[in-house]
Each structure stands twice: as C-alpha cells, then as structure tokens.
Amino acid sequence: MPVSRVSGPSVAFDRVSKRYPGGAVAVDDVSVEIAGGSFVALVGASGSGKSTLLKMVNRLIVPSAGGIRIGDADVAAGDAHLLRRRIGYVFQNIGLFPHLNVGENIAIGLRLTGGKDRAGRAADLLDLVDLPRDFASRMPDALSGGQRQRVGVARALALEPGLMLMDEPFGALDPVTRDQLGTAIRALHDRLGLTTIMVTHDMAEALILADRVLVMAGGRIVADATPQALLKGEGGAEADALVAVPREQARRLREIGGGA
Ligand SMILES: Nc1ncnc2c1ncn2[C@@H]1O[C@H](COP(=O)(O)OP(=O)(O)OP(=O)(O)O)[C@@H](O)[C@H]1O
C-alpha cells in the first residue's frame, strides 16, 4: 500500500504567548497564519522562542495566552494524544527506541492505533525516505546519524499526518548529509502535500527549503517574507543580519575561486 497524498491543513496562531514559570516570556503575542500546503521556516537567534512556538502546536507546551487552530480545530480542545497522531514531529537526535528494530520503530504509532500490515507499511515508509527495506531488521545503534534521522522522518509519516513539525531536524548532521536530507524532506513535503513548519538556526537552509521564512527575536516575529524578498533585503534589520551570513560566505567562496 503506497503512502498516499494528503492535504496539509492551515495553522493559525492567534495572539499566542508563553511565559515560563520564573518569568521568562518566550513567545510574546504572536499572531500568524500559515497556509495549508506551505513550507515555513522559523529562524532566529538562540533563545528567540522558535522551539516554544513550534511545540505549542502539538501541545508539548501549553500557551499562557492565545489560541492555535489547525484547520478548523482548536488545538486546546480534545485529547493531546489524538492531536499528536495527526501531526508528524521530527527533532534533533530523533530518539528512536533502542530496544526496537527500525521496522518496529517506524510502525510504533501503527501498533498503538491497531494498524494492520505494519511490516508492509514500514517497508513502504523506508522506500519513501530512501532507505533499503532490509534496514527494517536493523537496530537503531547500527545506523548512521543521517540514517537515524531518515527513520525518524519515516516514523513521523507513518500515520499519514497532514502537518509536519520539525525542530532542528538536521542539527546534529554533517553538512553533506544535512543538505541531502533537507532536499529529501522538501521533496517529500511536495509529493505528499504536507504543511511543514521547520525550526532552524541556519538561514541558508531556510532560504533554500522554505516558501516563507518567519524570523523571531525576543519572542516576536520580526520578519515574515519569502526567501526572494529576504534576499532582496526586504525583511528588515534582523532578517538582513541573518541573510548577511550566507551571502558573505558565498561572496568569499567566489573570491577564493577567482570569481568562478
Ligand atoms: N522550560 C523552560 N523554563 C523556563 N524557560 C524556558 C524553558 N524553555 C525555554 N525557556 C526560555 O524561553 C526562551 C525561548 O526558548 P526556546 O527554546 O523557545 O528558544 P529557541 O529560539 O528555540 O532557542 P534555540 O535555538 O537555542 O533552541 C529562552 O529564553 C529560554 O531560556
């Protein structure tokens, strides 16, 4: 049974804030609408509130104020476990169960929901993330970091979510693997019709992969623009400072290469 195309839902944040016990305001009155089917990158300096904003979507963190809707559904209504079954979640060092093999790791959500033909589904999902089917019987510690992240992506897709949340999914990977996996994720996003929200520190990655980039600073969204607009310098001061880094690197590489 091939993995089917879905129609990714919209995600709307309405005046969302998060104040942690002890006083830190991590997210400060954020309102933003993310269109169904879009790939949005959340970038910003460490501590700017990116992960907090993302984790409020699947209720790993509960907002102090405001509300979030996925399509027509209020995230705060109903059971958090049921909500999370409809949302794929991939994070750095994906946290596979070490005592389960790859196939069992991928199918864990199907096991919990009583899904049939789990081995067949795991094989389809391995195909989807470009891993050999015989990896199903391997244990997680027999995989490279990049392969483990691919298994994590397969696991996140097992219940056919329309929405994927990614928190620094490539953070611990070498640059080549990171680039390959980023390209693979974008291709999957397009092929499956997902809505994807990805937190990254890396502005170049955001510009290359996303349709729209939200820049956070001090818990607020300080820029909201397409990669094209950001590259034209239309994102404002904070965004320009982040775009300047890959731009300057590209300039220096051209210089070293003699303008080639
Ligand atoms: N559980 C917590 N308790 C108290 N403060 C927290 C907690 N989690 C995060 N914070 C604070 O909230 C702010 C935002 O943190 P958050 O992790 O959302 O930022 P981030 O932009 O994702 O950072 P990074 O890129 O370093 O992961 C930071 O000042 C952080 O110290």
The ligand as an SDF file (V2000), in Angstrom:
LIG
                    3D

 31 33  0  0  0  0  0  0  0  0999 V2000
   11.1760   25.0320   30.3140 N   0  0  0  0  0  0  0  0  0  0  0  0
   11.6010   26.3010   30.3560 C   0  0  0  0  0  0  0  0  0  0  0  0
   11.5610   27.0070   31.5090 N   0  0  0  0  0  0  0  0  0  0  0  0
   11.9580   28.3000   31.5570 C   0  0  0  0  0  0  0  0  0  0  0  0
   12.4150   28.9780   30.4920 N   0  0  0  0  0  0  0  0  0  0  0  0
   12.4720   28.3290   29.3150 C   0  0  0  0  0  0  0  0  0  0  0  0
   12.0680   26.9620   29.1850 C   0  0  0  0  0  0  0  0  0  0  0  0
   12.2290   26.5890   27.8960 N   0  0  0  0  0  0  0  0  0  0  0  0
   12.7150   27.6670   27.2510 C   0  0  0  0  0  0  0  0  0  0  0  0
   12.8610   28.7030   28.0980 N   0  0  0  0  0  0  0  0  0  0  0  0
   13.3360   30.0610   27.7660 C   0  0  0  0  0  0  0  0  0  0  0  0
   12.4610   30.5790   26.7700 O   0  0  0  0  0  0  0  0  0  0  0  0
   13.1940   31.2970   25.7840 C   0  0  0  0  0  0  0  0  0  0  0  0
   12.8940   30.7280   24.4110 C   0  0  0  0  0  0  0  0  0  0  0  0
   13.3860   29.3900   24.3450 O   0  0  0  0  0  0  0  0  0  0  0  0
   13.2360   28.4970   23.0320 P   0  0  0  0  0  0  0  0  0  0  0  0
   13.8120   27.1620   23.3250 O   0  0  0  0  0  0  0  0  0  0  0  0
   11.8370   28.5690   22.5570 O   0  0  0  0  0  0  0  0  0  0  0  0
   14.1510   29.3030   22.0140 O   0  0  0  0  0  0  0  0  0  0  0  0
   14.7820   28.8550   20.6240 P   0  0  0  0  0  0  0  0  0  0  0  0
   14.7050   30.0480   19.7460 O   0  0  0  0  0  0  0  0  0  0  0  0
   14.1400   27.6110   20.1420 O   0  0  0  0  0  0  0  0  0  0  0  0
   16.2710   28.5680   21.0360 O   0  0  0  0  0  0  0  0  0  0  0  0
   17.3490   27.5230   20.4630 P   0  0  0  0  0  0  0  0  0  0  0  0
   17.5570   27.9370   19.0410 O   0  0  0  0  0  0  0  0  0  0  0  0
   18.5500   27.7480   21.3150 O   0  0  0  0  0  0  0  0  0  0  0  0
   16.7610   26.1580   20.5990 O   0  0  0  0  0  0  0  0  0  0  0  0
   14.6530   31.2210   26.2010 C   0  0  0  0  0  0  0  0  0  0  0  0
   14.9690   32.3890   26.9060 O   0  0  0  0  0  0  0  0  0  0  0  0
   14.7060   30.0190   27.1110 C   0  0  0  0  0  0  0  0  0  0  0  0
   15.7210   30.1470   28.0740 O   0  0  0  0  0  0  0  0  0  0  0  0
  1  2  1  0
  2  3  1  0
  2  7  2  0
  3  4  2  0
  4  5  1  0
  5  6  2  0
  6  7  1  0
  6 10  1  0
  7  8  1  0
  8  9  2  0
  9 10  1  0
 10 11  1  0
 11 12  1  0
 11 30  1  0
 12 13  1  0
 13 14  1  0
 13 28  1  0
 14 15  1  0
 15 16  1  0
 16 17  2  0
 16 18  1  0
 16 19  1  0
 19 20  1  0
 20 21  2  0
 20 22  1  0
 20 23  1  0
 23 24  1  0
 24 25  2  0
 24 26  1  0
 24 27  1  0
 28 29  1  0
 28 30  1  0
 30 31  1  0
M  END
$$$$
